[in-house]
Amino acid sequence: MKKFIKEFKEFALKGNMFDMAVGMIIGAAFTALVNNLVTNIFNPIIGLITGGIDLENALKLQIGETEVDGVLTPLTINFGAFISAIINFVIMALVVFMIVKAMNKARSLKKEEEAAPTTKKCPFCKSEIPIEATRCPHCTSELPEEE
């Protein structure tokens, strides 16, 4: 049991765990922002284009009624709310795609910088020497020019 607690403590206190928690908090705030953008900006624009239809509330199909506490309540399929959710998803997917693409590009640039070699091996004694060297400092052999 002590090993389990120790492993869990190491896992929970790693930097990645805190990064993930911060990412989730920012993601929740971003979700609220996108929902607000769709509800308060995109839906009214769509309503203007479609002749004043309130996307969230007008596009409903009543499929029946149910009685709750003596009051008849309509059972509806809310197409407009679903369309709003699709718009939210597309916006969030686009933003996540752009963030991942930027991060991948930054990683590839970093790898390219790291990949540039600064040393080479002497073909005669196999020692590591500076890449600009024309003579090996270990065996004093003259190095062939590389293209």
N, C-alpha and C positions, 0 to 999 in steps of 0.2 A: 504493500500500500504506500510505503514511503517513496518508492521509486516512481509510482504513478503520480503522486503529489508533486514530486520534484520535476518530472517531465511536464506536467501541466503548468507548473509555475514558470518553467523556462519558455514554454510555448506562449503563455499569456503575457509575459513581460518582454517578448521580442519586439523590436521596432516595427516589424511588419504588422503585428496585431494592432498597434496604435495607429499606424498608417491606414489600415483597413477601417478602423472605427471612425477616423477623421473623414475618410472617403464616403462612408455611409451617411454621416451627418451632412456633408456637403451635397451628397446625392439626394437626400430627403429635401433639403432646401431648394435644390435645383428642380426637383419634381414639382414642388409647390409653385415655383416660378413659372415653369412651363404650363402647368395647369391654369394658372392665372392668365398667362399669355393667350392660350387657346380660348378660354371662357370669355375673357374681356376684350380681346382684340380680334382674333380670327373668326370666332362665331358671329359677332356683329357684322363683320365684313362679308361673310358668307350669307348672312341674313339679308344684307343690302343687295347682294348680287341676285339672290333667289326671291326677291320681292317681299322682304320682311319676315321670313320664316325664322323663328327662334330654333336653332338647330338642336339645342339640348332638350327643350320642352315640347316642341310642336311635332316632331317626327316620332309619333307613337302609334302603335296598333293595339287597340283594345281587343283582348281575346276572351274576356269574361268579367265576372264580378264575384266578389266574395264578401261575406258579411263579417265584420269585425265589431264587436260590442254593439250590435244593433244598427251599425252604419254600413251601407253598401260601399265597398271600395273597389274601384276598377282594377282589373289585372291587365297590365300593358306590357308590350315589348317596346323598349325605348331605343329605336334606331338612331335617333339624334345623339343620345348620350354615347352610344357605341361609336358613331362616326367621330365624335369629339375625342374619345379614347384612342382611336386610330391615329388622329392628327397628333395627339400627345406622343404616342409611341414613335411615329415617324420623326418628329422633331428631336426627341431624346436619342433615338438611334443615330440620327445624323450627327448630333453633337458628340456622342460617344465615338462614332466612327472617325470624326475629325480629330479628336483627342488621341485616339489610339494611333492614327496615321502619323500625327506629329511626333508622338513618342517614339514610334518605330523609326522615323527618319532621324531623330536625334540620336537614337542608339546606333544606327548604321553609320552616322557621321563620326561618332565616338570610336567605333570599331575601326573605321578607315584611318583615323589619326593614330590609333594604337598599332595598327598593322604595319606601318612604315618601319622596316628594319633599320637598326643602327649598327649592327655588327654582321660579320660574315665569317665563315670558316676558311682557314688556310687550306688549300687543296693538298698541301704537302705534309704538314704536321697536325692538321685538324684542330688547331687552336682557334679560339674566338679572337677576332681582330676587328678594328674599326672598319666600317664599310668603305671609307675613303682611302684606306691604306693601299699603297702600291708595292710595299715590301713587308713581309711578315716580321714582326719584332721578335718572335720566338726562334724561328729557324733561319731567318735572314733570306729566305727565298724570295725571288722576284715574282710578284703575282701577275698572272695574265690579266689583261684589261677585259672588263666585262661590258657588254653592250646594253 
